[in-house]
Amino acid sequence: MPTLQIRDLPDDVYQGIADAARAEHRSLSQQAVVELRRALGLAGATRRRKGVIAHLAASGRRLPAEAPTPEVLLREDREQEGR
């Protein structure tokens, strides 16, 4: 993933990002990405993702009770990668 360094960032911009990050329990980097996405109109992916989740929730489809949890699946994947 690319890295972006911003020099001579105005104090008010830094403070605004820092305040928002604190309020949203995010790091400065995470908050800066969120703000850049909003400013560039790239927040649509989040709206689409939330729409898909809402659609799935409304469909009434559920996993069987015996289905493995995401944690179990991740653990199995990590164990297989280690082999």
C-alpha positions, 0 to 999 in steps of 0.5 A: 500500500502506498504511503503519503507524507504531508509536509507543512500541514497547517496546525488547524488541519492537524488539530481537526484530524486529531480531534476527529480521530480521538472522537472516532477511536481511530489513529491519525492515519486512519482518520486522514484516510477517512477524511481523504475518501470523503473529500474525494467522493470515494466514500461510496464503497462504504455505502455500498458495503453497508447496503449489501450488509443490510440486504443480507440481514433483511433476507433472513438467511442465516448460517446453520448453528454448527457452522464454524465461527470466523475465528475458527476459519482464520485459525485453520487458515493460519495453521495451513499457511504455517505448514 
